[in-house]
Amino acid sequence: MKPITYKGYQASVERQDGTLFIKILHIDDLLLAECEDSRLVEATARALIDDYIQTRIELAA
């Protein structure tokens, strides 16, 4: 699958044994999620990125 771009972040999507793995690219932290349904990949990636942004904001405060 092609990378997903959202709020300036990119996520790669790879299929392994029927499971889709989503990884946020180009950051110092390791962010992974898995998804069983390809229709949910983009929403899962967006939620992962939103959670990452929110966590960074909270840690900076």
PDBQT receptor file of N, H, CA, C and O in Angstrom, charges set to zero:
ATOM      1  N   MET A   1       0.845  -1.192   0.000  1.00  0.00    +0.000 N 
ATOM      2  CA  MET A   1       0.000   0.000   0.000  1.00  0.00    +0.000 C 
ATOM      3  C   MET A   1       0.877   1.238   0.000  1.00  0.00    +0.000 C 
ATOM      4  O   MET A   1       2.018   1.203   0.461  1.00  0.00    +0.000 OA
ATOM      5  N   LYS A   2       0.348   2.312  -0.510  1.00  0.00    +0.000 N 
ATOM      6  H   LYS A   2      -0.579   2.341  -0.885  1.00  0.00    +0.000 HD
ATOM      7  CA  LYS A   2       1.108   3.553  -0.545  1.00  0.00    +0.000 C 
ATOM      8  C   LYS A   2       1.079   4.219   0.839  1.00  0.00    +0.000 C 
ATOM      9  O   LYS A   2       0.156   3.991   1.620  1.00  0.00    +0.000 OA
ATOM     10  N   PRO A   3       2.091   5.039   1.136  1.00  0.00    +0.000 N 
ATOM     11  CA  PRO A   3       2.131   5.716   2.433  1.00  0.00    +0.000 C 
ATOM     12  C   PRO A   3       0.934   6.643   2.614  1.00  0.00    +0.000 C 
ATOM     13  O   PRO A   3       0.379   7.169   1.649  1.00  0.00    +0.000 OA
ATOM     14  N   ILE A   4       0.557   6.827   3.856  1.00  0.00    +0.000 N 
ATOM     15  H   ILE A   4       1.008   6.400   4.640  1.00  0.00    +0.000 HD
ATOM     16  CA  ILE A   4      -0.528   7.736   4.219  1.00  0.00    +0.000 C 
ATOM     17  C   ILE A   4       0.115   9.003   4.757  1.00  0.00    +0.000 C 
ATOM     18  O   ILE A   4       1.019   8.930   5.589  1.00  0.00    +0.000 OA
ATOM     19  N   THR A   5      -0.335  10.159   4.299  1.00  0.00    +0.000 N 
ATOM     20  H   THR A   5      -1.070  10.218   3.623  1.00  0.00    +0.000 HD
ATOM     21  CA  THR A   5       0.158  11.438   4.803  1.00  0.00    +0.000 C 
ATOM     22  C   THR A   5      -0.973  12.140   5.540  1.00  0.00    +0.000 C 
ATOM     23  O   THR A   5      -2.097  12.233   5.046  1.00  0.00    +0.000 OA
ATOM     24  N   TYR A   6      -0.647  12.640   6.749  1.00  0.00    +0.000 N 
ATOM     25  H   TYR A   6       0.266  12.564   7.150  1.00  0.00    +0.000 HD
ATOM     26  CA  TYR A   6      -1.653  13.300   7.580  1.00  0.00    +0.000 C 
ATOM     27  C   TYR A   6      -0.941  14.252   8.527  1.00  0.00    +0.000 C 
ATOM     28  O   TYR A   6      -0.027  13.849   9.247  1.00  0.00    +0.000 OA
ATOM     29  N   LYS A   7      -1.357  15.511   8.528  1.00  0.00    +0.000 N 
ATOM     30  H   LYS A   7      -2.099  15.838   7.943  1.00  0.00    +0.000 HD
ATOM     31  CA  LYS A   7      -0.800  16.547   9.398  1.00  0.00    +0.000 C 
ATOM     32  C   LYS A   7       0.727  16.620   9.324  1.00  0.00    +0.000 C 
ATOM     33  O   LYS A   7       1.396  16.852  10.331  1.00  0.00    +0.000 OA
ATOM     34  N   GLY A   8       1.262  16.421   8.137  1.00  0.00    +0.000 N 
ATOM     35  H   GLY A   8       0.719  16.231   7.319  1.00  0.00    +0.000 HD
ATOM     36  CA  GLY A   8       2.701  16.516   7.944  1.00  0.00    +0.000 C 
ATOM     37  C   GLY A   8       3.478  15.259   8.307  1.00  0.00    +0.000 C 
ATOM     38  O   GLY A   8       4.703  15.245   8.183  1.00  0.00    +0.000 OA
ATOM     39  N   TYR A   9       2.816  14.223   8.743  1.00  0.00    +0.000 N 
ATOM     40  H   TYR A   9       1.821  14.234   8.843  1.00  0.00    +0.000 HD
ATOM     41  CA  TYR A   9       3.447  12.942   9.081  1.00  0.00    +0.000 C 
ATOM     42  C   TYR A   9       3.136  11.928   7.990  1.00  0.00    +0.000 C 
ATOM     43  O   TYR A   9       2.136  12.039   7.280  1.00  0.00    +0.000 OA
ATOM     44  N   GLN A  10       4.008  10.947   7.876  1.00  0.00    +0.000 N 
ATOM     45  H   GLN A  10       4.820  10.857   8.453  1.00  0.00    +0.000 HD
ATOM     46  CA  GLN A  10       3.778   9.856   6.930  1.00  0.00    +0.000 C 
ATOM     47  C   GLN A  10       3.720   8.542   7.680  1.00  0.00    +0.000 C 
ATOM     48  O   GLN A  10       4.435   8.333   8.660  1.00  0.00    +0.000 OA
ATOM     49  N   ALA A  11       2.865   7.668   7.207  1.00  0.00    +0.000 N 
ATOM     50  H   ALA A  11       2.285   7.837   6.410  1.00  0.00    +0.000 HD
ATOM     51  CA  ALA A  11       2.746   6.333   7.784  1.00  0.00    +0.000 C 
ATOM     52  C   ALA A  11       2.880   5.302   6.677  1.00  0.00    +0.000 C 
ATOM     53  O   ALA A  11       2.293   5.443   5.604  1.00  0.00    +0.000 OA
ATOM     54  N   SER A  12       3.659   4.265   6.950  1.00  0.00    +0.000 N 
ATOM     55  H   SER A  12       4.136   4.151   7.821  1.00  0.00    +0.000 HD
ATOM     56  CA  SER A  12       3.757   3.159   6.001  1.00  0.00    +0.000 C 
ATOM     57  C   SER A  12       2.774   2.076   6.433  1.00  0.00    +0.000 C 
ATOM     58  O   SER A  12       2.426   1.957   7.607  1.00  0.00    +0.000 OA
ATOM     59  N   VAL A  13       2.345   1.305   5.467  1.00  0.00    +0.000 N 
ATOM     60  H   VAL A  13       2.628   1.402   4.512  1.00  0.00    +0.000 HD
ATOM     61  CA  VAL A  13       1.411   0.209   5.730  1.00  0.00    +0.000 C 
ATOM     62  C   VAL A  13       1.970  -1.048   5.087  1.00  0.00    +0.000 C 
ATOM     63  O   VAL A  13       2.254  -1.074   3.889  1.00  0.00    +0.000 OA
ATOM     64  N   GLU A  14       2.123  -2.082   5.890  1.00  0.00    +0.000 N 
ATOM     65  H   GLU A  14       1.892  -2.061   6.863  1.00  0.00    +0.000 HD
ATOM     66  CA  GLU A  14       2.619  -3.358   5.377  1.00  0.00    +0.000 C 
ATOM     67  C   GLU A  14       1.700  -4.484   5.825  1.00  0.00    +0.000 C 
ATOM     68  O   GLU A  14       1.196  -4.482   6.948  1.00  0.00    +0.000 OA
ATOM     69  N   ARG A  15       1.491  -5.433   4.944  1.00  0.00    +0.000 N 
ATOM     70  H   ARG A  15       1.901  -5.435   4.031  1.00  0.00    +0.000 HD
ATOM     71  CA  ARG A  15       0.655  -6.590   5.263  1.00  0.00    +0.000 C 
ATOM     72  C   ARG A  15       1.569  -7.767   5.614  1.00  0.00    +0.000 C 
ATOM     73  O   ARG A  15       2.534  -8.064   4.909  1.00  0.00    +0.000 OA
ATOM     74  N   GLN A  16       1.234  -8.424   6.722  1.00  0.00    +0.000 N 
ATOM     75  H   GLN A  16       0.450  -8.183   7.294  1.00  0.00    +0.000 HD
ATOM     76  CA  GLN A  16       1.990  -9.600   7.134  1.00  0.00    +0.000 C 
ATOM     77  C   GLN A  16       1.014 -10.602   7.748  1.00  0.00    +0.000 C 
ATOM     78  O   GLN A  16       0.351 -10.303   8.741  1.00  0.00    +0.000 OA
ATOM     79  N   ASP A  17       0.932 -11.769   7.163  1.00  0.00    +0.000 N 
ATOM     80  H   ASP A  17       1.470 -12.012   6.356  1.00  0.00    +0.000 HD
ATOM     81  CA  ASP A  17       0.042 -12.834   7.643  1.00  0.00    +0.000 C 
ATOM     82  C   ASP A  17      -1.397 -12.360   7.831  1.00  0.00    +0.000 C 
ATOM     83  O   ASP A  17      -2.053 -12.730   8.805  1.00  0.00    +0.000 OA
ATOM     84  N   GLY A  18      -1.887 -11.545   6.902  1.00  0.00    +0.000 N 
ATOM     85  H   GLY A  18      -1.355 -11.244   6.111  1.00  0.00    +0.000 HD
ATOM     86  CA  GLY A  18      -3.271 -11.092   6.945  1.00  0.00    +0.000 C 
ATOM     87  C   GLY A  18      -3.524  -9.896   7.835  1.00  0.00    +0.000 C 
ATOM     88  O   GLY A  18      -4.653  -9.410   7.897  1.00  0.00    +0.000 OA
ATOM     89  N   THR A  19      -2.511  -9.407   8.524  1.00  0.00    +0.000 N 
ATOM     90  H   THR A  19      -1.594  -9.802   8.474  1.00  0.00    +0.000 HD
ATOM     91  CA  THR A  19      -2.652  -8.244   9.386  1.00  0.00    +0.000 C 
ATOM     92  C   THR A  19      -1.930  -7.068   8.751  1.00  0.00    +0.000 C 
ATOM     93  O   THR A  19      -0.838  -7.224   8.204  1.00  0.00    +0.000 OA
ATOM     94  N   LEU A  20      -2.531  -5.908   8.823  1.00  0.00    +0.000 N 
ATOM     95  H   LEU A  20      -3.418  -5.781   9.267  1.00  0.00    +0.000 HD
ATOM     96  CA  LEU A  20      -1.923  -4.688   8.308  1.00  0.00    +0.000 C 
ATOM     97  C   LEU A  20      -1.217  -3.979   9.455  1.00  0.00    +0.000 C 
ATOM     98  O   LEU A  20      -1.812  -3.727  10.502  1.00  0.00    +0.000 OA
ATOM     99  N   PHE A  21       0.044  -3.661   9.251  1.00  0.00    +0.000 N 
ATOM    100  H   PHE A  21       0.528  -3.866   8.400  1.00  0.00    +0.000 HD
ATOM    101  CA  PHE A  21       0.829  -2.960  10.264  1.00  0.00    +0.000 C 
ATOM    102  C   PHE A  21       1.086  -1.541   9.784  1.00  0.00    +0.000 C 
ATOM    103  O   PHE A  21       1.531  -1.322   8.657  1.00  0.00    +0.000 OA
ATOM    104  N   ILE A  22       0.803  -0.592  10.644  1.00  0.00    +0.000 N 
ATOM    105  H   ILE A  22       0.441  -0.770  11.559  1.00  0.00    +0.000 HD
ATOM    106  CA  ILE A  22       0.948   0.825  10.338  1.00  0.00    +0.000 C 
ATOM    107  C   ILE A  22       2.087   1.369  11.190  1.00  0.00    +0.000 C 
ATOM    108  O   ILE A  22       2.105   1.183  12.406  1.00  0.00    +0.000 OA
ATOM    109  N   LYS A  23       3.036   2.043  10.547  1.00  0.00    +0.000 N 
ATOM    110  H   LYS A  23       3.021   2.195   9.558  1.00  0.00    +0.000 HD
ATOM    111  CA  LYS A  23       4.190   2.599  11.249  1.00  0.00    +0.000 C 
ATOM    112  C   LYS A  23       4.343   4.056  10.848  1.00  0.00    +0.000 C 
ATOM    113  O   LYS A  23       4.339   4.383   9.661  1.00  0.00    +0.000 OA
ATOM    114  N   ILE A  24       4.479   4.939  11.848  1.00  0.00    +0.000 N 
ATOM    115  H   ILE A  24       4.482   4.674  12.812  1.00  0.00    +0.000 HD
ATOM    116  CA  ILE A  24       4.707   6.347  11.574  1.00  0.00    +0.000 C 
ATOM    117  C   ILE A  24       6.190   6.537  11.260  1.00  0.00    +0.000 C 
ATOM    118  O   ILE A  24       7.056   6.091  12.014  1.00  0.00    +0.000 OA
ATOM    119  N   LEU A  25       6.467   7.191  10.158  1.00  0.00    +0.000 N 
ATOM    120  H   LEU A  25       5.764   7.552   9.546  1.00  0.00    +0.000 HD
ATOM    121  CA  LEU A  25       7.829   7.341   9.653  1.00  0.00    +0.000 C 
ATOM    122  C   LEU A  25       8.445   8.688  10.040  1.00  0.00    +0.000 C 
ATOM    123  O   LEU A  25       7.740   9.648  10.352  1.00  0.00    +0.000 OA
ATOM    124  N   HIS A  26       9.767   8.732  10.012  1.00  0.00    +0.000 N 
ATOM    125  H   HIS A  26      10.341   7.953   9.759  1.00  0.00    +0.000 HD
ATOM    126  CA  HIS A  26      10.536   9.970  10.145  1.00  0.00    +0.000 C 
ATOM    127  C   HIS A  26      10.388  10.653  11.501  1.00  0.00    +0.000 C 
ATOM    128  O   HIS A  26      10.438  11.880  11.583  1.00  0.00    +0.000 OA
ATOM    129  N   ILE A  27      10.208   9.878  12.557  1.00  0.00    +0.000 N 
ATOM    130  H   ILE A  27      10.168   8.881  12.490  1.00  0.00    +0.000 HD
ATOM    131  CA  ILE A  27      10.190  10.424  13.914  1.00  0.00    +0.000 C 
ATOM    132  C   ILE A  27      11.156   9.602  14.758  1.00  0.00    +0.000 C 
ATOM    133  O   ILE A  27      11.527   8.489  14.386  1.00  0.00    +0.000 OA
ATOM    134  N   ASP A  28      11.563  10.161  15.904  1.00  0.00    +0.000 N 
ATOM    135  H   ASP A  28      11.261  11.065  16.207  1.00  0.00    +0.000 HD
ATOM    136  CA  ASP A  28      12.504   9.465  16.773  1.00  0.00    +0.000 C 
ATOM    137  C   ASP A  28      11.845   8.356  17.594  1.00  0.00    +0.000 C 
ATOM    138  O   ASP A  28      12.529   7.455  18.078  1.00  0.00    +0.000 OA
ATOM    139  N   ASP A  29      10.534   8.415  17.751  1.00  0.00    +0.000 N 
ATOM    140  H   ASP A  29       9.978   9.147  17.357  1.00  0.00    +0.000 HD
ATOM    141  CA  ASP A  29       9.801   7.416  18.529  1.00  0.00    +0.000 C 
ATOM    142  C   ASP A  29       9.302   6.298  17.621  1.00  0.00    +0.000 C 
ATOM    143  O   ASP A  29       9.200   6.470  16.406  1.00  0.00    +0.000 OA
ATOM    144  N   LEU A  30       8.998   5.166  18.214  1.00  0.00    +0.000 N 
ATOM    145  H   LEU A  30       9.081   5.026  19.201  1.00  0.00    +0.000 HD
ATOM    146  CA  LEU A  30       8.445   4.037  17.468  1.00  0.00    +0.000 C 
ATOM    147  C   LEU A  30       6.937   4.004  17.690  1.00  0.00    +0.000 C 
ATOM    148  O   LEU A  30       6.468   3.773  18.804  1.00  0.00    +0.000 OA
ATOM    149  N   LEU A  31       6.197   4.234  16.632  1.00  0.00    +0.000 N 
ATOM    150  H   LEU A  31       6.578   4.422  15.727  1.00  0.00    +0.000 HD
ATOM    151  CA  LEU A  31       4.739   4.210  16.700  1.00  0.00    +0.000 C 
ATOM    152  C   LEU A  31       4.219   3.177  15.722  1.00  0.00    +0.000 C 
ATOM    153  O   LEU A  31       4.407   3.290  14.511  1.00  0.00    +0.000 OA
ATOM    154  N   LEU A  32       3.565   2.174  16.266  1.00  0.00    +0.000 N 
ATOM    155  H   LEU A  32       3.412   2.082  17.249  1.00  0.00    +0.000 HD
ATOM    156  CA  LEU A  32       3.009   1.090  15.454  1.00  0.00    +0.000 C 
ATOM    157  C   LEU A  32       1.565   0.841  15.849  1.00  0.00    +0.000 C 
ATOM    158  O   LEU A  32       1.177   1.026  17.002  1.00  0.00    +0.000 OA
ATOM    159  N   ALA A  33       0.792   0.425  14.888  1.00  0.00    +0.000 N 
ATOM    160  H   ALA A  33       1.107   0.274  13.951  1.00  0.00    +0.000 HD
ATOM    161  CA  ALA A  33      -0.571  -0.033  15.144  1.00  0.00    +0.000 C 
ATOM    162  C   ALA A  33      -0.839  -1.166  14.175  1.00  0.00    +0.000 C 
ATOM    163  O   ALA A  33      -0.181  -1.288  13.142  1.00  0.00    +0.000 OA
ATOM    164  N   GLU A  34      -1.802  -1.984  14.515  1.00  0.00    +0.000 N 
ATOM    165  H   GLU A  34      -2.337  -1.885  15.355  1.00  0.00    +0.000 HD
ATOM    166  CA  GLU A  34      -2.200  -3.035  13.589  1.00  0.00    +0.000 C 
ATOM    167  C   GLU A  34      -3.681  -2.948  13.330  1.00  0.00    +0.000 C 
ATOM    168  O   GLU A  34      -4.450  -2.444  14.149  1.00  0.00    +0.000 OA
ATOM    169  N   CYS A  35      -4.063  -3.445  12.183  1.00  0.00    +0.000 N 
ATOM    170  H   CYS A  35      -3.439  -3.855  11.518  1.00  0.00    +0.000 HD
ATOM    171  CA  CYS A  35      -5.430  -3.326  11.712  1.00  0.00    +0.000 C 
ATOM    172  C   CYS A  35      -5.765  -4.568  10.894  1.00  0.00    +0.000 C 
ATOM    173  O   CYS A  35      -4.941  -5.036  10.108  1.00  0.00    +0.000 OA
ATOM    174  N   GLU A  36      -6.939  -5.088  11.071  1.00  0.00    +0.000 N 
ATOM    175  H   GLU A  36      -7.609  -4.707  11.709  1.00  0.00    +0.000 HD
ATOM    176  CA  GLU A  36      -7.360  -6.277  10.328  1.00  0.00    +0.000 C 
ATOM    177  C   GLU A  36      -8.101  -5.923   9.030  1.00  0.00    +0.000 C 
ATOM    178  O   GLU A  36      -8.109  -6.714   8.087  1.00  0.00    +0.000 OA
ATOM    179  N   ASP A  37      -8.712  -4.756   8.984  1.00  0.00    +0.000 N 
ATOM    180  H   ASP A  37      -8.706  -4.114   9.750  1.00  0.00    +0.000 HD
ATOM    181  CA  ASP A  37      -9.576  -4.371   7.866  1.00  0.00    +0.000 C 
ATOM    182  C   ASP A  37      -8.933  -3.221   7.088  1.00  0.00    +0.000 C 
ATOM    183  O   ASP A  37      -8.659  -2.168   7.665  1.00  0.00    +0.000 OA
ATOM    184  N   SER A  38      -8.695  -3.402   5.818  1.00  0.00    +0.000 N 
ATOM    185  H   SER A  38      -8.918  -4.257   5.349  1.00  0.00    +0.000 HD
ATOM    186  CA  SER A  38      -8.036  -2.369   5.012  1.00  0.00    +0.000 C 
ATOM    187  C   SER A  38      -8.857  -1.081   4.949  1.00  0.00    +0.000 C 
ATOM    188  O   SER A  38      -8.303  -0.010   4.699  1.00  0.00    +0.000 OA
ATOM    189  N   ARG A  39     -10.157  -1.172   5.170  1.00  0.00    +0.000 N 
ATOM    190  H   ARG A  39     -10.606  -2.041   5.373  1.00  0.00    +0.000 HD
ATOM    191  CA  ARG A  39     -10.993   0.036   5.159  1.00  0.00    +0.000 C 
ATOM    192  C   ARG A  39     -10.736   0.916   6.372  1.00  0.00    +0.000 C 
ATOM    193  O   ARG A  39     -11.115   2.087   6.378  1.00  0.00    +0.000 OA
ATOM    194  N   LEU A  40     -10.097   0.364   7.402  1.00  0.00    +0.000 N 
ATOM    195  H   LEU A  40      -9.790  -0.588   7.397  1.00  0.00    +0.000 HD
ATOM    196  CA  LEU A  40      -9.832   1.114   8.631  1.00  0.00    +0.000 C 
ATOM    197  C   LEU A  40      -8.396   1.620   8.736  1.00  0.00    +0.000 C 
ATOM    198  O   LEU A  40      -8.042   2.274   9.718  1.00  0.00    +0.000 OA
ATOM    199  N   VAL A  41      -7.571   1.327   7.743  1.00  0.00    +0.000 N 
ATOM    200  H   VAL A  41      -7.858   0.796   6.946  1.00  0.00    +0.000 HD
ATOM    201  CA  VAL A  41      -6.149   1.681   7.820  1.00  0.00    +0.000 C 
ATOM    202  C   VAL A  41      -5.950   3.182   7.968  1.00  0.00    +0.000 C 
ATOM    203  O   VAL A  41      -5.225   3.624   8.859  1.00  0.00    +0.000 OA
ATOM    204  N   GLU A  42      -6.580   3.963   7.113  1.00  0.00    +0.000 N 
ATOM    205  H   GLU A  42      -7.169   3.604   6.390  1.00  0.00    +0.000 HD
ATOM    206  CA  GLU A  42      -6.356   5.412   7.167  1.00  0.00    +0.000 C 
ATOM    207  C   GLU A  42      -6.852   5.997   8.485  1.00  0.00    +0.000 C 
ATOM    208  O   GLU A  42      -6.169   6.835   9.073  1.00  0.00    +0.000 OA
ATOM    209  N   ALA A  43      -8.003   5.585   8.956  1.00  0.00    +0.000 N 
ATOM    210  H   ALA A  43      -8.558   4.904   8.478  1.00  0.00    +0.000 HD
ATOM    211  CA  ALA A  43      -8.520   6.089  10.231  1.00  0.00    +0.000 C 
ATOM    212  C   ALA A  43      -7.606   5.682  11.387  1.00  0.00    +0.000 C 
ATOM    213  O   ALA A  43      -7.391   6.466  12.311  1.00  0.00    +0.000 OA
ATOM    214  N   THR A  44      -7.074   4.473  11.339  1.00  0.00    +0.000 N 
ATOM    215  H   THR A  44      -7.249   3.837  10.588  1.00  0.00    +0.000 HD
ATOM    216  CA  THR A  44      -6.162   4.007  12.380  1.00  0.00    +0.000 C 
ATOM    217  C   THR A  44      -4.874   4.814  12.361  1.00  0.00    +0.000 C 
ATOM    218  O   THR A  44      -4.370   5.190  13.419  1.00  0.00    +0.000 OA
ATOM    219  N   ALA A  45      -4.334   5.086  11.184  1.00  0.00    +0.000 N 
ATOM    220  H   ALA A  45      -4.743   4.780  10.325  1.00  0.00    +0.000 HD
ATOM    221  CA  ALA A  45      -3.116   5.893  11.066  1.00  0.00    +0.000 C 
ATOM    222  C   ALA A  45      -3.367   7.303  11.580  1.00  0.00    +0.000 C 
ATOM    223  O   ALA A  45      -2.533   7.855  12.297  1.00  0.00    +0.000 OA
ATOM    224  N   ARG A  46      -4.489   7.887  11.230  1.00  0.00    +0.000 N 
ATOM    225  H   ARG A  46      -5.167   7.439  10.647  1.00  0.00    +0.000 HD
ATOM    226  CA  ARG A  46      -4.811   9.237  11.699  1.00  0.00    +0.000 C 
ATOM    227  C   ARG A  46      -4.955   9.282  13.213  1.00  0.00    +0.000 C 
ATOM    228  O   ARG A  46      -4.477  10.220  13.852  1.00  0.00    +0.000 OA
ATOM    229  N   ALA A  47      -5.597   8.299  13.783  1.00  0.00    +0.000 N 
ATOM    230  H   ALA A  47      -5.985   7.538  13.264  1.00  0.00    +0.000 HD
ATOM    231  CA  ALA A  47      -5.738   8.257  15.244  1.00  0.00    +0.000 C 
ATOM    232  C   ALA A  47      -4.377   8.110  15.916  1.00  0.00    +0.000 C 
ATOM    233  O   ALA A  47      -4.127   8.733  16.947  1.00  0.00    +0.000 OA
ATOM    234  N   LEU A  48      -3.508   7.303  15.349  1.00  0.00    +0.000 N 
ATOM    235  H   LEU A  48      -3.712   6.797  14.511  1.00  0.00    +0.000 HD
ATOM    236  CA  LEU A  48      -2.160   7.116  15.893  1.00  0.00    +0.000 C 
ATOM    237  C   LEU A  48      -1.386   8.428  15.863  1.00  0.00    +0.000 C 
ATOM    238  O   LEU A  48      -0.715   8.778  16.834  1.00  0.00    +0.000 OA
ATOM    239  N   ILE A  49      -1.475   9.148  14.763  1.00  0.00    +0.000 N 
ATOM    240  H   ILE A  49      -2.020   8.865  13.974  1.00  0.00    +0.000 HD
ATOM    241  CA  ILE A  49      -0.793  10.438  14.638  1.00  0.00    +0.000 C 
ATOM    242  C   ILE A  49      -1.400  11.462  15.588  1.00  0.00    +0.000 C 
ATOM    243  O   ILE A  49      -0.665  12.197  16.249  1.00  0.00    +0.000 OA
ATOM    244  N   ASP A  50      -2.714  11.525  15.669  1.00  0.00    +0.000 N 
ATOM    245  H   ASP A  50      -3.311  10.928  15.132  1.00  0.00    +0.000 HD
ATOM    246  CA  ASP A  50      -3.361  12.466  16.598  1.00  0.00    +0.000 C 
ATOM    247  C   ASP A  50      -2.944  12.189  18.041  1.00  0.00    +0.000 C 
ATOM    248  O   ASP A  50      -2.661  13.122  18.792  1.00  0.00    +0.000 OA
ATOM    249  N   ASP A  51      -2.904  10.923  18.432  1.00  0.00    +0.000 N 
ATOM    250  H   ASP A  51      -3.134  10.165  17.822  1.00  0.00    +0.000 HD
ATOM    251  CA  ASP A  51      -2.476  10.559  19.787  1.00  0.00    +0.000 C 
ATOM    252  C   ASP A  51      -1.022  10.965  20.025  1.00  0.00    +0.000 C 
ATOM    253  O   ASP A  51      -0.680  11.441  21.108  1.00  0.00    +0.000 OA
ATOM    254  N   TYR A  52      -0.171  10.779  19.024  1.00  0.00    +0.000 N 
ATOM    255  H   TYR A  52      -0.449  10.392  18.145  1.00  0.00    +0.000 HD
ATOM    256  CA  TYR A  52       1.231  11.152  19.134  1.00  0.00    +0.000 C 
ATOM    257  C   TYR A  52       1.369  12.664  19.332  1.00  0.00    +0.000 C 
ATOM    258  O   TYR A  52       2.115  13.116  20.201  1.00  0.00    +0.000 OA
ATOM    259  N   ILE A  53       0.656  13.431  18.535  1.00  0.00    +0.000 N 
ATOM    260  H   ILE A  53       0.049  13.064  17.830  1.00  0.00    +0.000 HD
ATOM    261  CA  ILE A  53       0.696  14.894  18.656  1.00  0.00    +0.000 C 
ATOM    262  C   ILE A  53       0.214  15.320  20.037  1.00  0.00    +0.000 C 
ATOM    263  O   ILE A  53       0.844  16.162  20.676  1.00  0.00    +0.000 OA
ATOM    264  N   GLN A  54      -0.883  14.756  20.502  1.00  0.00    +0.000 N 
ATOM    265  H   GLN A  54      -1.395  14.072  19.983  1.00  0.00    +0.000 HD
ATOM    266  CA  GLN A  54      -1.428  15.115  21.815  1.00  0.00    +0.000 C 
ATOM    267  C   GLN A  54      -0.443  14.763  22.935  1.00  0.00    +0.000 C 
ATOM    268  O   GLN A  54      -0.274  15.538  23.876  1.00  0.00    +0.000 OA
ATOM    269  N   THR A  55       0.197  13.613  22.838  1.00  0.00    +0.000 N 
ATOM    270  H   THR A  55       0.059  12.984  22.073  1.00  0.00    +0.000 HD
ATOM    271  CA  THR A  55       1.176  13.207  23.845  1.00  0.00    +0.000 C 
ATOM    272  C   THR A  55       2.358  14.159  23.853  1.00  0.00    +0.000 C 
ATOM    273  O   THR A  55       2.845  14.526  24.922  1.00  0.00    +0.000 OA
ATOM    274  N   ARG A  56       2.830  14.567  22.679  1.00  0.00    +0.000 N 
ATOM    275  H   ARG A  56       2.435  14.269  21.810  1.00  0.00    +0.000 HD
ATOM    276  CA  ARG A  56       3.956  15.509  22.599  1.00  0.00    +0.000 C 
ATOM    277  C   ARG A  56       3.584  16.844  23.232  1.00  0.00    +0.000 C 
ATOM    278  O   ARG A  56       4.410  17.453  23.912  1.00  0.00    +0.000 OA
ATOM    279  N   ILE A  57       2.365  17.305  23.022  1.00  0.00    +0.000 N 
ATOM    280  H   ILE A  57       1.694  16.810  22.469  1.00  0.00    +0.000 HD
ATOM    281  CA  ILE A  57       1.887  18.560  23.614  1.00  0.00    +0.000 C 
ATOM    282  C   ILE A  57       1.868  18.438  25.139  1.00  0.00    +0.000 C 
ATOM    283  O   ILE A  57       2.324  19.335  25.847  1.00  0.00    +0.000 OA
ATOM    284  N   GLU A  58       1.339  17.327  25.631  1.00  0.00    +0.000 N 
ATOM    285  H   GLU A  58       0.968  16.598  25.055  1.00  0.00    +0.000 HD
ATOM    286  CA  GLU A  58       1.246  17.125  27.084  1.00  0.00    +0.000 C 
ATOM    287  C   GLU A  58       2.627  17.026  27.724  1.00  0.00    +0.000 C 
ATOM    288  O   GLU A  58       2.835  17.552  28.818  1.00  0.00    +0.000 OA
ATOM    289  N   LEU A  59       3.565  16.369  27.068  1.00  0.00    +0.000 N 
ATOM    290  H   LEU A  59       3.396  15.942  26.180  1.00  0.00    +0.000 HD
ATOM    291  CA  LEU A  59       4.917  16.232  27.617  1.00  0.00    +0.000 C 
ATOM    292  C   LEU A  59       5.663  17.560  27.605  1.00  0.00    +0.000 C 
ATOM    293  O   LEU A  59       6.532  17.783  28.449  1.00  0.00    +0.000 OA
ATOM    294  N   ALA A  60       5.344  18.443  26.668  1.00  0.00    +0.000 N 
ATOM    295  H   ALA A  60       4.638  18.262  25.983  1.00  0.00    +0.000 HD
ATOM    296  CA  ALA A  60       6.008  19.741  26.579  1.00  0.00    +0.000 C 
ATOM    297  C   ALA A  60       5.485  20.726  27.622  1.00  0.00    +0.000 C 
ATOM    298  O   ALA A  60       6.156  21.707  27.945  1.00  0.00    +0.000 OA
ATOM    299  N   ALA A  61       4.293  20.466  28.145  1.00  0.00    +0.000 N 
ATOM    300  H   ALA A  61       3.749  19.670  27.883  1.00  0.00    +0.000 HD
ATOM    301  CA  ALA A  61       3.668  21.395  29.110  1.00  0.00    +0.000 C 
ATOM    302  C   ALA A  61       4.264  21.271  30.492  1.00  0.00    +0.000 C 
ATOM    303  O   ALA A  61       3.849  21.979  31.409  1.00  0.00    +0.000 OA
TER     304      ALA A  61
